[in-house]
Amino acid sequence: MVVKNQIHVIVSGLVQGVFFRDFTRQHAIKLGIKGRVRNLPNRNVEIIAEGEKDKLNQFIEKVKEGPSASAVKDCEIEWKEFSGEYTDFEIIYFD
């Protein structure tokens, strides 16, 4: 049985201005994960991602690495129920 979940992730460290959102989107697409990523005013990055649990775990490992110019300090991860509301993985530029 395939288990699908949603994760809400707050990434802190040097994660803005280093192509972190694009890096996140590229890996989400490779893994078949849907959701969104956006910069927060406090210089953190927020990710909401949905997909198969094993793919989400792989995704989390990539997010913790980040692109080469980044320096991820912490990832706060909250597991939630799958909602099915996302059809792709997008970068949110402005709210």
The first five atom37 places (N, CA, C, CB, O) and aatype in JSON, in Angstrom:
{
  "aatype": [12, 19, 19, 11, 2, 5, 9, 8, 19, 9, 19, 15, 7, 10, 19, 5, 7, 19, 13, 13, 1, 3, 13, 16, 1, 5, 8, 0, 9, 11, 10, 7, 9, 11, 7, 1, 19, 1, 2, 10, 14, 2, 1, 2, 19, 6, 9, 9, 0, 6, 7, 6, 11, 3, 11, 10, 2, 5, 13, 9, 6, 11, 19, 11, 6, 7, 14, 15, 0, 15, 0, 19, 11, 3, 4, 6, 9, 6, 17, 11, 6, 13, 15, 7, 6, 18, 16, 3, 13, 6, 9, 9, 18, 13, 3],
  "atom_mask": [
    [1, 1, 1, 1, 1],
    [1, 1, 1, 1, 1],
    [1, 1, 1, 1, 1],
    [1, 1, 1, 1, 1],
    [1, 1, 1, 1, 1],
    [1, 1, 1, 1, 1],
    [1, 1, 1, 1, 1],
    [1, 1, 1, 1, 1],
    [1, 1, 1, 1, 1],
    [1, 1, 1, 1, 1],
    [1, 1, 1, 1, 1],
    [1, 1, 1, 1, 1],
    [1, 1, 1, 0, 1],
    [1, 1, 1, 1, 1],
    [1, 1, 1, 1, 1],
    [1, 1, 1, 1, 1],
    [1, 1, 1, 0, 1],
    [1, 1, 1, 1, 1],
    [1, 1, 1, 1, 1],
    [1, 1, 1, 1, 1],
    [1, 1, 1, 1, 1],
    [1, 1, 1, 1, 1],
    [1, 1, 1, 1, 1],
    [1, 1, 1, 1, 1],
    [1, 1, 1, 1, 1],
    [1, 1, 1, 1, 1],
    [1, 1, 1, 1, 1],
    [1, 1, 1, 1, 1],
    [1, 1, 1, 1, 1],
    [1, 1, 1, 1, 1],
    [1, 1, 1, 1, 1],
    [1, 1, 1, 0, 1],
    [1, 1, 1, 1, 1],
    [1, 1, 1, 1, 1],
    [1, 1, 1, 0, 1],
    [1, 1, 1, 1, 1],
    [1, 1, 1, 1, 1],
    [1, 1, 1, 1, 1],
    [1, 1, 1, 1, 1],
    [1, 1, 1, 1, 1],
    [1, 1, 1, 1, 1],
    [1, 1, 1, 1, 1],
    [1, 1, 1, 1, 1],
    [1, 1, 1, 1, 1],
    [1, 1, 1, 1, 1],
    [1, 1, 1, 1, 1],
    [1, 1, 1, 1, 1],
    [1, 1, 1, 1, 1],
    [1, 1, 1, 1, 1],
    [1, 1, 1, 1, 1],
    [1, 1, 1, 0, 1],
    [1, 1, 1, 1, 1],
    [1, 1, 1, 1, 1],
    [1, 1, 1, 1, 1],
    [1, 1, 1, 1, 1],
    [1, 1, 1, 1, 1],
    [1, 1, 1, 1, 1],
    [1, 1, 1, 1, 1],
    [1, 1, 1, 1, 1],
    [1, 1, 1, 1, 1],
    [1, 1, 1, 1, 1],
    [1, 1, 1, 1, 1],
    [1, 1, 1, 1, 1],
    [1, 1, 1, 1, 1],
    [1, 1, 1, 1, 1],
    [1, 1, 1, 0, 1],
    [1, 1, 1, 1, 1],
    [1, 1, 1, 1, 1],
    [1, 1, 1, 1, 1],
    [1, 1, 1, 1, 1],
    [1, 1, 1, 1, 1],
    [1, 1, 1, 1, 1],
    [1, 1, 1, 1, 1],
    [1, 1, 1, 1, 1],
    [1, 1, 1, 1, 1],
    [1, 1, 1, 1, 1],
    [1, 1, 1, 1, 1],
    [1, 1, 1, 1, 1],
    [1, 1, 1, 1, 1],
    [1, 1, 1, 1, 1],
    [1, 1, 1, 1, 1],
    [1, 1, 1, 1, 1],
    [1, 1, 1, 1, 1],
    [1, 1, 1, 0, 1],
    [1, 1, 1, 1, 1],
    [1, 1, 1, 1, 1],
    [1, 1, 1, 1, 1],
    [1, 1, 1, 1, 1],
    [1, 1, 1, 1, 1],
    [1, 1, 1, 1, 1],
    [1, 1, 1, 1, 1],
    [1, 1, 1, 1, 1],
    [1, 1, 1, 1, 1],
    [1, 1, 1, 1, 1],
    [1, 1, 1, 1, 1]
  ],
  "atom_positions": [
    [[0.84, -1.18, 0.0], [0.0, 0.0, 0.0], [0.89, 1.25, 0.0], [-0.95, -0.01, 1.22], [1.84, 1.35, 0.77]],
    [[0.55, 2.2, -0.86], [1.29, 3.44, -0.95], [0.7, 4.44, 0.04], [1.25, 4.01, -2.39], [-0.5, 4.75, 0.0]],
    [[1.55, 4.93, 0.92], [1.11, 5.91, 1.92], [1.53, 7.3, 1.44], [1.73, 5.6, 3.33], [2.69, 7.54, 1.13]],
    [[0.54, 8.19, 1.37], [0.84, 9.58, 0.98], [0.64, 10.48, 2.18], [-0.07, 10.03, -0.2], [-0.26, 10.29, 2.99]],
    [[1.51, 11.48, 2.26], [1.46, 12.44, 3.35], [1.71, 13.84, 2.81], [2.49, 12.09, 4.43], [2.01, 14.05, 1.63]],
    [[1.57, 14.79, 3.71], [1.98, 16.16, 3.46], [2.99, 16.53, 4.54], [0.74, 17.15, 3.45], [2.86, 16.11, 5.69]],
    [[3.98, 17.32, 4.15], [4.91, 17.86, 5.14], [4.92, 19.38, 5.03], [6.34, 17.29, 4.93], [4.79, 19.96, 3.95]],
    [[5.06, 20.0, 6.19], [5.25, 21.44, 6.27], [6.64, 21.63, 6.85], [4.12, 22.15, 7.16], [6.93, 21.18, 7.96]],
    [[7.5, 22.31, 6.1], [8.9, 22.43, 6.48], [9.3, 23.91, 6.55], [9.81, 21.68, 5.48], [8.99, 24.69, 5.65]],
    [[9.97, 24.28, 7.62], [10.58, 25.6, 7.74], [12.09, 25.38, 7.76], [10.08, 26.38, 9.03], [12.62, 24.71, 8.65]],
    [[12.77, 25.95, 6.78], [14.22, 25.79, 6.66], [14.88, 27.11, 7.05], [14.62, 25.37, 5.2], [14.52, 28.17, 6.55]],
    [[15.85, 27.02, 7.96], [16.56, 28.22, 8.39], [18.04, 28.08, 8.06], [16.36, 28.47, 9.89], [18.56, 26.99, 7.83]],
    [[18.71, 29.22, 8.06], [20.12, 29.28, 7.73], [20.31, 30.24, 6.57], [0.0, 0.0, 0.0], [19.5, 31.15, 6.38]],
    [[21.36, 30.05, 5.8], [21.58, 30.84, 4.59], [20.81, 30.16, 3.46], [23.13, 30.98, 4.25], [21.36, 29.33, 2.74]],
    [[19.52, 30.52, 3.33], [18.65, 29.82, 2.39], [17.89, 30.77, 1.44], [17.66, 28.98, 3.15], [17.05, 30.32, 0.66]],
    [[18.18, 32.05, 1.51], [17.6, 33.0, 0.56], [18.71, 33.64, -0.25], [16.76, 34.08, 1.29], [19.78, 33.94, 0.27]],
    [[18.43, 33.84, -1.53], [19.44, 34.42, -2.42], [20.5, 33.45, -2.87], [0.0, 0.0, 0.0], [21.54, 33.85, -3.37]],
    [[20.24, 32.15, -2.7], [21.22, 31.11, -3.07], [20.59, 30.02, -3.94], [21.83, 30.48, -1.79], [21.09, 28.89, -4.0]],
    [[19.48, 30.36, -4.62], [18.76, 29.44, -5.5], [18.14, 28.26, -4.76], [19.69, 28.93, -6.58], [17.95, 27.18, -5.33]],
    [[17.83, 28.47, -3.48], [17.26, 27.39, -2.67], [15.88, 26.97, -3.17], [17.17, 27.82, -1.2], [15.59, 25.78, -3.25]],
    [[15.03, 27.95, -3.52], [13.69, 27.6, -3.99], [13.74, 26.81, -5.29], [12.85, 28.87, -4.19], [13.0, 25.83, -5.45]],
    [[14.6, 27.21, -6.21], [14.73, 26.5, -7.47], [15.27, 25.09, -7.25], [15.65, 27.27, -8.44], [14.78, 24.13, -7.84]],
    [[16.26, 24.97, -6.39], [16.83, 23.66, -6.02], [15.72, 22.74, -5.46], [17.96, 23.84, -4.97], [15.63, 21.57, -5.82]],
    [[14.9, 23.31, -4.57], [13.81, 22.56, -3.95], [12.82, 22.08, -5.01], [13.09, 23.42, -2.89], [12.4, 20.93, -5.0]],
    [[12.45, 22.98, -5.9], [11.48, 22.64, -6.95], [12.03, 21.55, -7.87], [11.12, 23.9, -7.78], [11.31, 20.6, -8.2]],
    [[13.28, 21.66, -8.27], [13.89, 20.65, -9.16], [13.84, 19.26, -8.53], [15.34, 21.03, -9.47], [13.51, 18.29, -9.21]],
    [[14.17, 19.17, -7.25], [14.17, 17.85, -6.59], [12.75, 17.35, -6.36], [14.93, 17.93, -5.26], [12.5, 16.14, -6.42]],
    [[11.82, 18.24, -6.08], [10.42, 17.83, -5.93], [9.91, 17.23, -7.23], [9.54, 19.04, -5.51], [9.27, 16.18, -7.22]],
    [[10.2, 17.88, -8.34], [9.74, 17.39, -9.64], [10.36, 16.02, -9.94], [10.1, 18.4, -10.76], [9.67, 15.11, -10.41]],
    [[11.65, 15.87, -9.68], [12.32, 14.58, -9.92], [11.67, 13.45, -9.12], [13.81, 14.68, -9.54], [11.6, 12.31, -9.58]],
    [[11.19, 13.77, -7.92], [10.61, 12.75, -7.03], [9.09, 12.62, -7.17], [10.96, 13.08, -5.6], [8.48, 11.79, -6.5]],
    [[8.48, 13.43, -8.03], [7.03, 13.37, -8.2], [6.25, 13.99, -7.06], [0.0, 0.0, 0.0], [5.12, 13.59, -6.78]],
    [[6.86, 14.96, -6.39], [6.24, 15.61, -5.24], [5.54, 16.89, -5.69], [7.29, 15.92, -4.14], [6.05, 17.62, -6.53]],
    [[4.38, 17.14, -5.13], [3.59, 18.34, -5.43], [3.63, 19.27, -4.22], [2.12, 17.97, -5.79], [3.84, 18.83, -3.09]],
    [[3.43, 20.57, -4.46], [3.38, 21.52, -3.36], [3.89, 22.87, -3.76], [0.0, 0.0, 0.0], [3.7, 23.31, -4.9]],
    [[4.55, 23.55, -2.8], [5.05, 24.9, -3.07], [6.2, 25.23, -2.13], [3.93, 25.94, -2.92], [6.39, 24.6, -1.09]],
    [[6.96, 26.24, -2.52], [8.06, 26.74, -1.71], [8.05, 28.27, -1.81], [9.44, 26.15, -2.18], [7.78, 28.83, -2.87]],
    [[8.34, 28.93, -0.68], [8.38, 30.4, -0.69], [9.34, 30.91, 0.37], [6.97, 30.98, -0.45], [9.6, 30.25, 1.37]],
    [[9.86, 32.11, 0.11], [10.68, 32.8, 1.1], [9.77, 33.43, 2.13], [11.58, 33.88, 0.43], [8.67, 33.88, 1.81]],
    [[10.22, 33.47, 3.36], [9.5, 34.14, 4.45], [10.23, 35.44, 4.8], [9.39, 33.21, 5.69], [11.43, 35.56, 4.57]],
    [[9.51, 36.41, 5.34], [10.13, 37.69, 5.69], [11.29, 37.56, 6.69], [9.1, 38.61, 6.27], [12.18, 38.42, 6.7]],
    [[11.3, 36.52, 7.52], [12.36, 36.35, 8.52], [13.61, 35.65, 7.96], [11.83, 35.56, 9.7], [14.48, 35.23, 8.73]],
    [[13.7, 35.54, 6.64], [14.85, 34.95, 5.91], [14.84, 33.41, 5.9], [16.14, 35.42, 6.54], [15.78, 32.8, 5.4]],
    [[13.78, 32.8, 6.43], [13.62, 31.35, 6.33], [12.89, 31.03, 5.03], [12.84, 30.79, 7.56], [12.42, 31.92, 4.32]],
    [[12.81, 29.75, 4.73], [12.06, 29.27, 3.57], [11.01, 28.29, 4.08], [13.01, 28.6, 2.51], [11.28, 27.45, 4.94]],
    [[9.8, 28.4, 3.52], [8.7, 27.5, 3.88], [8.4, 26.59, 2.7], [7.42, 28.29, 4.3], [8.32, 27.04, 1.55]],
    [[8.23, 25.3, 3.0], [7.9, 24.31, 1.98], [6.66, 23.55, 2.43], [9.1, 23.33, 1.71], [6.57, 23.11, 3.58]],
    [[5.71, 23.4, 1.53], [4.61, 22.47, 1.74], [4.72, 21.47, 0.6], [3.18, 23.2, 1.76], [4.7, 21.84, -0.57]],
    [[4.84, 20.19, 0.95], [5.05, 19.16, -0.06], [4.17, 17.96, 0.22], [6.53, 18.75, -0.11], [3.95, 17.58, 1.37]],
    [[3.68, 17.36, -0.86], [2.84, 16.17, -0.73], [3.33, 15.08, -1.67], [1.36, 16.51, -1.04], [3.82, 15.34, -2.77]],
    [[3.19, 13.85, -1.21], [3.56, 12.73, -2.05], [3.69, 11.46, -1.22], [0.0, 0.0, 0.0], [3.27, 11.4, -0.07]],
    [[4.3, 10.45, -1.86], [4.52, 9.18, -1.18], [5.53, 9.39, -0.05], [5.02, 8.1, -2.18], [6.5, 10.13, -0.19]],
    [[5.27, 8.72, 1.06], [6.1, 8.93, 2.26], [7.58, 8.69, 1.99], [5.63, 8.01, 3.37], [8.41, 9.48, 2.44]],
    [[7.93, 7.63, 1.27], [9.34, 7.36, 1.01], [9.97, 8.44, 0.14], [9.5, 6.0, 0.35], [11.14, 8.78, 0.32]],
    [[9.22, 8.97, -0.8], [9.72, 10.07, -1.65], [9.89, 11.34, -0.83], [8.75, 10.32, -2.85], [10.85, 12.09, -1.02]],
    [[8.95, 11.6, 0.1], [9.08, 12.77, 0.97], [10.32, 12.67, 1.84], [7.83, 12.93, 1.85], [11.01, 13.67, 2.06]],
    [[10.63, 11.47, 2.33], [11.84, 11.29, 3.13], [13.1, 11.58, 2.31], [11.89, 9.86, 3.7], [14.04, 12.19, 2.81]],
    [[13.11, 11.13, 1.04], [14.24, 11.43, 0.16], [14.34, 12.94, -0.09], [14.09, 10.69, -1.19], [15.43, 13.5, -0.11]],
    [[13.18, 13.57, -0.27], [13.11, 15.01, -0.5], [13.66, 15.78, 0.7], [11.65, 15.42, -0.78], [14.42, 16.73, 0.53]],
    [[13.29, 15.37, 1.88], [13.78, 16.02, 3.1], [15.3, 15.97, 3.17], [13.17, 15.35, 4.36], [15.94, 16.95, 3.54]],
    [[15.88, 14.84, 2.81], [17.35, 14.73, 2.83], [17.98, 15.72, 1.87], [17.78, 13.3, 2.47], [19.01, 16.32, 2.19]],
    [[17.39, 15.9, 0.69], [17.91, 16.87, -0.28], [17.76, 18.29, 0.25], [17.18, 16.73, -1.63], [18.68, 19.1, 0.11]],
    [[16.61, 18.59, 0.86], [16.38, 19.93, 1.41], [17.4, 20.23, 2.5], [14.94, 20.04, 1.98], [17.9, 21.36, 2.59]],
    [[17.73, 19.25, 3.31], [18.72, 19.45, 4.37], [20.1, 19.75, 3.8], [18.79, 18.22, 5.27], [20.89, 20.47, 4.42]],
    [[20.4, 19.21, 2.62], [21.68, 19.49, 1.94], [21.65, 20.9, 1.35], [21.96, 18.44, 0.83], [22.57, 21.68, 1.55]],
    [[20.58, 21.21, 0.62], [20.46, 22.48, -0.07], [21.45, 22.61, -1.21], [0.0, 0.0, 0.0], [22.32, 21.75, -1.38]],
    [[21.33, 23.67, -1.99], [22.29, 23.89, -3.07], [23.66, 24.25, -2.49], [21.8, 25.0, -4.03], [23.77, 24.58, -1.31]],
    [[24.68, 24.19, -3.32], [26.05, 24.39, -2.82], [26.3, 25.75, -2.18], [27.03, 24.2, -3.94], [27.14, 25.86, -1.28]],
    [[25.58, 26.78, -2.61], [25.79, 28.12, -2.04], [25.05, 28.34, -0.72], [25.35, 29.17, -3.04], [25.25, 29.36, -0.06]],
    [[24.21, 27.39, -0.34], [23.42, 27.54, 0.88], [24.14, 26.96, 2.09], [22.06, 26.87, 0.72], [25.15, 26.27, 1.97]],
    [[23.59, 27.27, 3.27], [24.07, 26.68, 4.52], [22.84, 26.45, 5.39], [25.14, 27.61, 5.24], [22.43, 27.34, 6.15]],
    [[22.26, 25.25, 5.28], [21.06, 24.93, 6.04], [21.43, 24.72, 7.5], [20.35, 23.68, 5.46], [22.27, 23.89, 7.83]],
    [[20.79, 25.49, 8.36], [21.04, 25.39, 9.8], [20.06, 24.41, 10.44], [20.91, 26.78, 10.47], [20.46, 23.57, 11.26]],
    [[18.78, 24.51, 10.07], [17.76, 23.66, 10.7], [16.59, 23.46, 9.76], [17.29, 24.28, 12.02], [16.29, 24.31, 8.92]],
    [[15.92, 22.32, 9.92], [14.67, 22.02, 9.2], [13.64, 21.58, 10.23], [14.89, 20.9, 8.09], [13.77, 20.52, 10.84]],
    [[12.62, 22.4, 10.42], [11.5, 22.0, 11.27], [10.48, 21.32, 10.38], [10.87, 23.24, 12.03], [9.98, 21.93, 9.43]],
    [[10.17, 20.07, 10.66], [9.3, 19.28, 9.8], [8.07, 18.84, 10.58], [10.04, 18.05, 9.24], [8.16, 18.26, 11.66]],
    [[6.92, 19.14, 10.01], [5.65, 18.71, 10.59], [4.94, 17.82, 9.56], [4.75, 19.94, 10.99], [4.67, 18.25, 8.44]],
    [[4.65, 16.59, 9.95], [3.94, 15.65, 9.08], [2.44, 15.86, 9.24], [4.33, 14.17, 9.41], [1.93, 16.0, 10.35]],
    [[1.75, 15.88, 8.1], [0.3, 16.1, 8.1], [-0.37, 15.09, 7.18], [-0.04, 17.55, 7.66], [0.29, 14.31, 6.5]],
    [[-1.7, 15.14, 7.18], [-2.46, 14.28, 6.28], [-2.36, 14.8, 4.85], [-3.94, 14.19, 6.72], [-2.3, 16.01, 4.63]],
    [[-2.35, 13.9, 3.91], [-2.35, 14.22, 2.48], [-3.64, 14.95, 2.13], [-2.19, 12.94, 1.62], [-4.72, 14.52, 2.52]],
    [[-3.53, 16.07, 1.41], [-4.74, 16.82, 1.04], [-5.11, 16.66, -0.43], [-4.55, 18.29, 1.34], [-6.29, 16.75, -0.78]],
    [[-4.12, 16.44, -1.29], [-4.4, 16.31, -2.72], [-4.7, 17.63, -3.41], [0.0, 0.0, 0.0], [-5.15, 17.64, -4.55]],
    [[-4.46, 18.74, -2.74], [-4.82, 20.04, -3.31], [-3.81, 20.59, -4.32], [-4.99, 21.03, -2.21], [-4.12, 21.54, -5.03]],
    [[-2.62, 20.01, -4.38], [-1.58, 20.53, -5.28], [-1.48, 19.69, -6.54], [-0.22, 20.58, -4.56], [-1.55, 18.46, -6.49]],
    [[-1.32, 20.37, -7.68], [-1.23, 19.67, -8.96], [0.17, 19.69, -9.55], [-2.2, 20.27, -9.95], [0.47, 18.96, -10.49]],
    [[1.03, 20.54, -8.99], [2.42, 20.61, -9.41], [3.24, 21.15, -8.23], [2.59, 21.53, -10.69], [2.73, 21.26, -7.12]],
    [[4.49, 21.47, -8.47], [5.31, 22.07, -7.41], [5.71, 23.44, -7.9], [6.57, 21.18, -7.06], [6.39, 23.57, -8.92]],
    [[5.3, 24.47, -7.17], [5.55, 25.82, -7.64], [6.36, 26.65, -6.66], [4.25, 26.51, -7.93], [6.36, 26.41, -5.45]],
    [[7.05, 27.62, -7.22], [7.75, 28.61, -6.42], [6.81, 29.8, -6.27], [9.12, 29.04, -7.07], [6.31, 30.34, -7.25]],
    [[6.58, 30.21, -5.03], [5.78, 31.39, -4.77], [6.75, 32.57, -4.64], [4.89, 31.22, -3.46], [7.63, 32.57, -3.77]],
    [[6.59, 33.54, -5.5], [7.49, 34.69, -5.48], [6.95, 35.83, -4.62], [7.74, 35.19, -6.89], [7.71, 36.52, -3.94]],
    [[5.63, 36.04, -4.66], [5.01, 37.11, -3.88], [3.71, 36.62, -3.32], [4.78, 38.38, -4.75], [2.98, 35.89, -3.99]],
    [[3.41, 36.98, -2.09], [2.11, 36.65, -1.49], [1.2, 37.84, -1.58], [2.26, 36.19, -0.03], [0.05, 37.77, -1.14]]
  ]
}
